Amino acid sequence: MSHNSAGKQDVVAFKLAEQDFCIDISLVREIRGWAPTTVLPHAPCYVKGVINLRGSVVTVVDLSARLGFGPSDPSQRHVVIIAFHEGRIVGLLADLVSDIVTINEENIQAVPDIASDPSREFITGMITFDDGRILRKIDLAQLLPAPQLASA
């Protein structure tokens, strides 16, 4: 986690299907505009394909599809968040990056226990704000495709 002072951490906030999510800023390498991907045969439905990132083949995961909101129809307004996690580089397709936010760790609450919500396994916490907004913090370890696909 990226800690900028005691009890605080920085996250990159982004939107998917008009919902607010975030990941730890220390995982983000860059944010790129959308560019078409090369489709991988037999890939899971949430894998948009791969891109060439300065000579490296990087898997692009459609976060909307992965979290159960349905597949994205990417346009020029979409972004790909390039993240590095556990030795893997992956692209995360999002509607837009909205902000870089410093959060107080005491504002991170547990995810409500709702057995019927399959995306719950991908969320590590809920960050509340005074204006009523709630950011859901994504767990990349749970969200990402199996390592053999990411290196394909």
VEXTOR-448738 format. One record per atom (N, C-alpha, C): residue number from 1; x, y, z negated. Coordinates in Angstrom, 2 decimals, decimal comma. Each point is the difference from the previous one (the first is absolute). Layout:
N
    k        u        v        w
  NUM        X        Y        Z
...
end
This chain:
152
    k        u        v        w
    1     0,82    -1,19     0,00
    1    -0,82     1,19     0,00
    1     0,86     1,24     0,00
    2    -0,50     1,00     0,65
    2     0,71     1,26     0,04
    2    -0,45     0,86    -1,18
    3     0,88     0,19    -0,94
    3    -0,32     0,79    -1,18
    3     0,76     1,31     0,08
    4    -0,71     1,12    -0,05
    4     0,68     1,28     0,08
    4     0,23     0,60    -1,38
    5    -0,70    -0,45    -1,01
    5     0,24     0,37    -1,39
    5    -0,80    -0,96    -0,87
    6     0,18     0,08    -1,27
    6    -0,64    -0,95    -0,92
    6    -1,50    -0,05     0,22
    7    -0,50    -1,20     0,28
    7    -1,44    -0,19     0,13
    7    -0,61     0,46     1,30
    8     0,82     0,38     0,96
    8    -0,52     0,47     1,28
    8     0,61    -0,80     1,15
    9    -0,74    -0,11     1,10
    9     0,52    -0,64     1,20
    9    -0,61     0,67     1,22
   10     0,73    -0,10     1,13
   10    -0,45     0,58     1,25
   10    -0,56    -1,09     0,90
   11    -1,13     0,32     0,65
   11    -0,63    -0,92     0,94
   11    -0,34     0,74     1,28
   12    -0,08    -0,76     1,09
   12    -0,48     0,54     1,27
   12    -1,47    -0,37     0,10
   13    -0,86     1,01     0,08
   13    -1,45    -0,21     0,09
   13    -0,42     0,01     1,46
   14    -0,91    -0,90     0,35
   14    -0,50    -0,07     1,37
   14    -1,44    -0,44     0,01
   15    -0,65     0,18     1,15
   15    -1,41    -0,33     0,15
   15    -0,18    -1,19     0,93
   16    -0,97    -0,83    -0,37
   16    -0,46    -1,13     0,81
   16    -1,51    -0,01    -0,10
   17    -0,68     0,01     1,10
   17    -1,47    -0,07     0,00
   17    -0,60     0,99    -1,01
   18     0,54     1,21    -0,02
   18    -0,44     1,08    -0,87
   18     0,15    -0,30    -1,50
   19     0,90    -0,92    -0,31
   19     0,32    -0,36    -1,38
   19     1,45     0,38    -0,27
   20     0,33     0,26    -1,27
   20     1,34     0,44    -0,38
   20     0,81    -1,14    -0,60
   21     1,23    -0,17     0,52
   21     0,92    -1,03    -0,47
   21     1,38     0,62    -0,15
   22     0,93    -0,73    -0,63
   22     1,36     0,48    -0,09
   22     0,96    -1,17    -0,19
   23     1,28     0,28     0,29
   23     1,08    -0,93    -0,33
   23     1,14     0,83    -0,59
   24     0,85    -0,68    -0,74
   24     1,14     0,66    -0,63
   24     0,88     0,62     1,08
   25     0,41     1,24    -0,20
   25     0,80     0,71     1,00
   25     1,35    -0,68     0,25
   26     0,51    -0,71    -0,99
   26     1,30    -0,65     0,18
   26    -0,04    -1,11     1,05
   27    -1,19    -0,47     0,35
   27    -0,15    -1,05     1,02
   27    -0,07     0,58     1,41
   28    -0,26     1,30     0,12
   28    -0,23     0,63     1,30
   28     1,32     0,47     0,60
   29     0,27    -0,45     1,22
   29     1,22     0,41     0,72
   29    -0,28     1,18     0,93
   30    -1,16    -0,03     0,66
   30    -0,39     1,10     0,88
   30    -1,47    -0,13     0,35
   31    -0,53     1,07     0,58
   31    -1,39     0,01     0,47
   31     0,05     0,40     1,46
   32    -0,58    -0,85     0,85
   32     0,05     0,20     1,45
   32    -1,41     0,15     0,55
   33    -0,10     0,67     1,13
   33    -1,27     0,05     0,70
   33    -0,31    -1,36     0,62
   34    -1,25    -0,23     0,29
   34    -0,43    -1,26     0,61
   34     0,59    -0,14     1,40
   35     0,46    -1,18     0,31
   35     0,42    -0,38     1,36
   35    -0,50    -1,42     0,21
   36    -0,40    -0,35     1,21
   36    -0,50    -1,35     0,24
   36     1,01    -1,07    -0,41
   37    -0,53    -1,13    -0,44
   37     0,83    -1,12    -0,46
   37     0,02    -1,09     1,05
   38     0,95    -0,90    -0,14
   38     0,05    -1,21     0,80
   38    -0,70    -1,08    -0,81
   39    -1,05    -0,58     0,56
   39    -0,81    -0,97    -0,71
   39     0,75    -1,32    -0,17
   40    -0,16    -0,61    -1,17
   40     0,57    -1,31    -0,28
   40    -1,10    -1,05     0,12
   41     0,18    -1,01     0,86
   41    -1,02    -1,05     0,11
   41    -0,16    -0,74    -1,33
   42    -1,23    -0,32    -0,34
   42    -0,36    -0,77    -1,19
   42     0,33     0,70    -1,32
   43     0,23     1,30     0,04
   43     0,24     0,75    -1,24
   43    -1,33     0,19    -0,72
   44     0,04     0,17    -1,32
   44    -1,25     0,29    -0,73
   44    -0,67     1,25     0,56
   45    -1,31     0,09    -0,15
   45    -0,76     1,12     0,57
   45     0,44     1,36    -0,52
   46     0,62     0,06    -1,16
   46     0,43     1,28    -0,56
   46     1,39     0,42     0,49
   47     0,66    -0,82     0,80
   47     1,30     0,38     0,58
   47    -0,26     0,60     1,38
   48     0,26     1,30     0,14
   48    -0,23     0,69     1,28
   48     1,01    -0,44     1,04
   49     1,18    -0,40    -0,44
   49     1,07    -0,39     0,91
   49     1,33     0,44    -0,56
   50     0,96     0,23     0,90
   50     1,33     0,44    -0,42
   50     0,40     1,24     0,79
   51     0,92     0,77    -0,60
   51     0,57     1,16     0,67
   51     1,52    -0,13    -0,04
   52     0,64     0,74     0,88
   52     1,46     0,08     0,03
   52     0,37     1,25    -0,79
   53     0,64    -0,20    -1,13
   53     0,43     1,11    -0,85
   53     1,52     0,06     0,04
   54     0,52     0,82     0,90
   54     1,44     0,16     0,18
   54     0,72    -1,34     0,11
   55    -0,55    -0,87     0,83
   55     0,63    -1,29     0,26
   55    -0,46    -1,14    -0,88
   56    -0,80     0,28    -1,01
   56    -0,53    -1,06    -0,87
   56    -1,48    -0,22     0,31
   57    -0,39    -1,27     0,01
   57    -1,40    -0,35     0,23
   57    -0,72     0,05    -1,35
   58    -1,05     0,83    -0,08
   58    -0,71     0,23    -1,26
   58    -1,47    -0,35     0,18
   59    -0,52    -0,84    -0,89
   59    -1,42    -0,36    -0,01
   59    -0,83     1,18    -0,47
   60    -1,13     0,26     0,68
   60    -0,92     1,06    -0,40
   60    -1,28    -0,65    -0,52
   61    -0,31     0,27    -1,28
   61    -1,18    -0,53    -0,66
   61    -1,10     1,06     0,02
   62    -1,18    -0,37     0,47
   62    -1,16     0,88    -0,02
   62    -0,58    -0,06    -1,41
   63     0,28     1,02    -0,80
   63    -0,44     0,00    -1,40
   63    -1,52    -0,05    -0,12
   64    -0,70     0,65     0,91
   64    -1,46    -0,02    -0,05
   64    -0,53    -1,43     0,15
   65     0,53    -0,74     0,96
   65    -0,42    -1,39     0,19
   65     0,44    -0,86    -1,17
   66     1,20     0,20    -0,49
   66     0,54    -0,82    -1,08
   66    -0,80     0,18    -1,29
   67    -0,50     1,22    -0,23
   67    -0,74     0,27    -1,23
   67    -1,51    -0,22     0,15
   68    -0,42    -0,49     1,17
   68    -1,40    -0,36     0,16
   68    -0,92     1,10     0,50
   69     0,56     1,10     0,51
   69    -0,83     1,09     0,52
   69    -0,28    -0,16     1,50
   70     0,54    -1,02     0,61
   70    -0,14    -0,21     1,43
   70     1,21     0,55     0,73
   71     0,24    -0,48     1,22
   71     1,19     0,42     0,73
   71    -0,05     1,47     0,40
   72     1,17     0,62     0,03
   72     0,14     1,38     0,47
   72     0,02     0,01     1,52
   73    -0,45     1,11     0,55
   73     0,14     0,26     1,43
   73     0,97     1,18     0,08
   74     1,32    -0,29    -0,04
   74     0,98     1,07    -0,16
   74    -0,04     1,04     1,13
   75     0,21     1,24    -0,42
   75     0,08     1,12     0,94
   75     1,23     0,82    -0,38
   76     0,20     1,09     0,69
   76     1,16     0,86    -0,26
   76     0,00     0,57    -1,42
   77    -1,16     0,04    -0,65
   77    -0,06     0,55    -1,36
   77     0,46    -1,00    -1,06
   78     0,08    -1,28     0,34
   78     0,43    -1,03    -0,95
   78     1,52     0,07    -0,22
   79     0,43    -0,56    -1,13
   79     1,42    -0,03    -0,34
   79     0,42    -1,42    -0,35
   80     1,30    -0,23     0,13
   80     0,59    -1,25    -0,44
   80     1,00     0,35    -1,09
   81    -0,27    -0,50    -1,20
   81     0,90     0,22    -1,13
   81     1,01    -1,15     0,04
   82     1,27     0,35     0,20
   82     1,05    -1,02     0,03
   82     0,45    -0,21    -1,45
   83    -0,21    -1,23    -0,48
   83     0,33    -0,32    -1,39
   83     1,03    -1,12    -0,05
   84     0,80     0,01    -1,05
   84     1,01    -1,03    -0,23
   84    -0,33    -0,65    -1,33
   85    -0,25    -1,30     0,03
   85    -0,38    -0,70    -1,23
   85     0,58    -1,40     0,00
   86     0,74    -0,32    -1,05
   86     0,60    -1,32    -0,18
   86     0,75    -0,46     1,25
   87     0,84     0,90     0,52
   87     0,85    -0,34     1,13
   87    -0,68     0,03     1,35
   88    -1,25     0,42     0,07
   88    -0,73     0,03     1,27
   88    -0,44     1,42     0,33
   89     0,07     0,31     1,29
   89    -0,55     1,27     0,48
   89    -1,33    -0,33     0,67
   90    -1,02     0,78    -0,31
   90    -1,32    -0,21     0,57
   90    -0,64     1,35     0,28
   91    -0,82     0,05     1,04
   91    -0,77     1,20     0,30
   91    -1,41    -0,16    -0,54
   92    -0,52     1,02    -0,64
   92    -1,34    -0,02    -0,57
   92    -0,85     1,02     0,74
   93    -0,96    -0,47     0,78
   93    -0,87     0,89     0,76
   93    -1,03     0,62    -0,92
   94    -0,05     1,34    -0,04
   94    -0,96     0,73    -0,83
   94    -0,64     1,10     0,84
   95    -1,13     0,50    -0,47
   95    -0,69     1,08     0,71
   95     0,82     1,28    -0,03
   96     0,52     0,33    -1,18
   96     0,86     1,18    -0,15
   96     0,67    -0,03    -1,36
   97     1,15     0,65    -0,09
   97     0,65     0,20    -1,29
   97    -0,49     1,34    -0,51
   98    -0,55     0,00    -1,22
   98    -0,62     1,22    -0,51
   98     0,91     0,81    -0,90
   99     0,94    -0,66    -0,72
   99     0,77     0,76    -0,97
   99     1,09    -0,87    -0,61
  100     0,94     0,65    -0,64
  100     0,93    -0,66    -0,91
  100    -0,39     0,52    -1,37
  101    -0,32    -0,91    -0,90
  101    -0,58     0,36    -1,29
  101     0,88    -0,50    -1,13
  102     0,22     0,86    -0,99
  102     0,65    -0,42    -1,23
  102    -1,11    -0,37    -0,97
  103     0,03    -1,23    -0,47
  103    -1,06    -0,46    -0,89
  103     0,55    -0,28    -1,39
  104    -0,84     0,21    -0,97
  104     0,32    -0,36    -1,38
  104    -0,39    -1,46    -0,18
  105     0,91    -0,78    -0,54
  105    -0,27    -1,42    -0,16
  105    -1,21    -0,26    -0,90
  106    -0,30     0,92    -0,92
  106    -1,18    -0,21    -0,86
  106    -1,31     0,14     0,78
  107     0,06     0,59     1,20
  107    -1,19     0,12     0,84
  107    -0,27    -1,24     0,84
  108     0,90    -0,99    -0,04
  108    -0,21    -1,23     0,75
  108    -0,84    -0,95    -0,85
  109    -1,14    -0,36     0,55
  109    -0,92    -0,88    -0,72
  109    -0,03    -1,37     0,67
  110    -0,43    -0,99    -0,74
  110    -0,13    -1,35     0,54
  110    -1,10    -0,04     1,05
  111     0,15    -0,92     0,94
  111    -1,02    -0,20     1,02
  111    -1,18    -0,72    -0,66
  112    -1,23     0,50     0,21
  112    -1,15    -0,68    -0,60
  112    -0,06    -1,46     0,45
  113    -0,41    -0,85    -0,89
  113    -0,07    -1,44     0,29
  113    -1,31    -0,30     0,73
  114     0,08     0,01     1,33
  114    -1,16    -0,30     0,84
  114     0,37    -1,21     0,83
  115    -0,51    -1,14    -0,36
  115     0,39    -1,26     0,63
  115    -0,32    -0,03     1,50
  116    -1,01     0,74     0,44
  116    -0,39    -0,06     1,40
  116     0,82     0,91     0,90
  117     0,94     0,73    -0,54
  117     0,80     0,93     0,79
  117     1,33    -0,64     0,37
  118     0,13    -0,52     1,25
  118     1,24    -0,67     0,38
  118     1,20     0,93     0,10
  119    -0,21     1,29     0,20
  119     1,14     0,92     0,11
  119     0,62     0,30    -1,36
  120    -0,65    -0,43    -1,09
  120     0,50     0,29    -1,35
  120     1,42    -0,52    -0,19
  121     0,33    -1,13     0,61
  121     1,33    -0,56    -0,16
  121     1,09     0,89     0,59
  122    -0,35     0,91     0,89
  122     0,96     0,88     0,65
  122     0,21     1,30    -0,76
  123    -0,83     0,28    -1,00
  123     0,03     1,27    -0,72
  123     0,56    -0,21    -1,41
  124     1,02     0,80    -0,37
  124     0,62    -0,17    -1,31
  124    -0,53     0,98    -1,04
  125    -0,66     1,06     0,43
  125    -0,52     0,97    -0,96
  125    -0,84     1,06     0,69
  126    -0,76     0,70    -0,83
  126    -0,86     1,09     0,46
  126     0,48     1,28    -0,68
  127     0,27     1,02     0,80
  127     0,51     1,26    -0,53
  127    -1,12     1,02     0,12
  128    -0,39     0,55    -1,12
  128    -1,12     0,94    -0,02
  128     0,51     1,44    -0,07
  129    -0,79     0,90     0,59
  129     0,32     1,42     0,00
  129    -1,19     0,78    -0,55
  130     0,26     1,19    -0,48
  130    -1,05     0,84    -0,59
  130    -1,11     0,34     0,99
  131     0,32     0,05     1,30
  131    -1,01     0,34     1,00
  131    -0,89    -1,18     0,38
  132     0,19    -1,15    -0,68
  132    -0,83    -1,17     0,27
  132     0,61    -0,98     0,99
  133     1,07     0,40     0,67
  133     0,64    -0,87     0,97
  133     0,68    -1,17    -0,70
  134    -0,01    -1,15     0,65
  134     0,69    -1,18    -0,51
  134     0,91    -0,54     1,09
  135     1,28    -0,14    -0,32
  135     0,96    -0,63     0,89
  135     0,17    -1,45    -0,42
  136    -0,02    -0,90     0,96
  136     0,27    -1,40    -0,30
  136     1,43    -0,30     0,40
  137     0,78    -0,53    -0,93
  137     1,41    -0,28     0,25
  137     0,13    -1,41     0,56
  138     0,62    -0,10     1,18
  138     0,12    -1,27     0,71
  138     1,24    -0,76    -0,44
  139    -0,16    -1,32    -0,16
  139     1,09    -0,92    -0,31
  139     0,49    -0,62     1,30
  140     1,13     0,49     0,53
  140     0,49    -0,50     1,28
  140     0,36    -1,48    -0,04
  141     0,43    -0,51    -1,14
  141     0,36    -1,42    -0,09
  141    -1,20    -0,89     0,31
  142    -1,19     0,41    -0,40
  142    -1,21    -0,77     0,27
  142    -0,56     0,28     1,39
  143     0,20     1,21     0,48
  143    -0,61     0,45     1,24
  143     0,70    -0,50     1,26
  144     1,31    -0,12    -0,06
  144     0,76    -0,27     1,22
  144    -0,17    -1,42     0,50
  145     0,15    -0,19     1,32
  145    -0,04    -1,34     0,57
  145     1,14    -0,84    -0,55
  146    -0,11    -1,29     0,19
  146     1,05    -0,93    -0,44
  146     1,32     0,41     0,63
  147     1,13    -0,20    -0,70
  147     1,31     0,43     0,51
  147     0,33    -0,52     1,40
  148    -0,39    -1,20     0,34
  148     0,36    -0,52     1,32
  148    -0,69     0,80     1,12
  149    -1,20     0,56    -0,26
  149    -0,67     0,80     1,02
  149     0,66     1,37     0,12
  150     0,35     0,59    -1,14
  150     0,60     1,33     0,00
  150     1,34     0,01     0,72
  151     0,69    -1,11     0,02
  151     1,29    -0,03     0,67
  151    -0,10    -0,50     1,43
  152    -1,22    -0,27     0,44
  152    -0,22    -0,53     1,36
  152     0,32     1,03     1,05
end
